[in-house]
Amino acid sequence: MTYHQPVMLKECLEGLQIDPEGTYVDVTFGGGGHSMAILEQLKGGRLISFDQDEDAAREAEKITHRSFTFCQANFRYLKQYLKLHGVTRVNGMLADLGVSSHQIDSPERGFSTRFSGPLDMRMDTGGKITAAVILNTYSEEKLHKLFGMYGELKNARTAAREVVNARNQRKLATTLDLKEALRHVAPRGKENKYFAQVFQALRIEVNEEMQALENFLHQSGEVIQPGGRLVIMSYHSLEDRMVKNYLATGKVFGEQEKDFYGNVIRPFDPVNRKPIEATPEEVEQNARARSAKLRIGERRR
């Protein structure tokens, strides 16, 4: 658990309603905390876990459980990899979105505002696009849109202009370069939150997180069998909104569709109308749990 402390472990397992003989998928293996807990409850069942991160893949190699299969891939390729392993239907699926504690605490990955490190932010270190590429090549207009949409910055246009001004002096290469470029436009007293929003925007863009989540959500409805559970934990409003919309309407964006009788056409019924949040005790032990929101859907029969 030193690699990554799983958030709301008990609540996630309860949400899955694990059948010891069932087949389950953990689409965000990370340090394996949730996966190990699921495996402990299987007696003849099977667990398939996904993660594109090389460090996570090395952690997965430590698990020798006969019921465990690891796929080093982004969960947007869910159906493709399940098919490769002879699986078309599963009993439940868990997604713990966002960045793992290990990734945040590794300065060389560039995810954290706390450390000096390269402007990388790739979850798949084999990817070609880094945060540095975005900051040094995107137009001011494109950066403005990025900071506004994914970072929800109130001064997104100003931030984009400052980045362009800074890179005209010299290429932005490190996390400190970026913070220095935006230091004058960060709200006084709220600098940490501001930089966190900027880093979030870049991370989402680098890893195509919104597109990947949308792809995954729609595939989950095709793979989870009737009565099965979809358990998703998100850490910012953009992700949570998408998950909430999908469970309620069957669509991540746009208007819901209805059948001839006026019933909403959707794969899942939301189990909890309001997101489940971590207890004060857990938040005290694990700060990452503070922003976690857990939503559960049950596949319609």
Buried (B, 14 or more C-beta within 10 A) or exposed (E): EEBBBBBBBEBBBBBBBBBEEBBBBBBBBBBBBBBBBBBEBBEEBBBBBBBBBEBBBEBBEEBEEEBBBBBBBBBBBBBEBBEEEEBEEBBBBBBBBBBBBBBBBBBEBBBBBEBEBBBBBBBBEEBEBBBBEBBBEBEBEEBBBBBBBBBBBEBBBBBBBBBBEBBEEEEBEBBBBBBEBBEEBBEEEEBEEBBBBBBBBBBBBBBBBBEBBBBBBBBBBEBBBEEBBBBBBBBBEBBBEBBBBBBBBBBBEEEEEEEEEEEEEBBBBBBEEEBBBBEEEBBEEBEBBBBBBBBBBBBEE
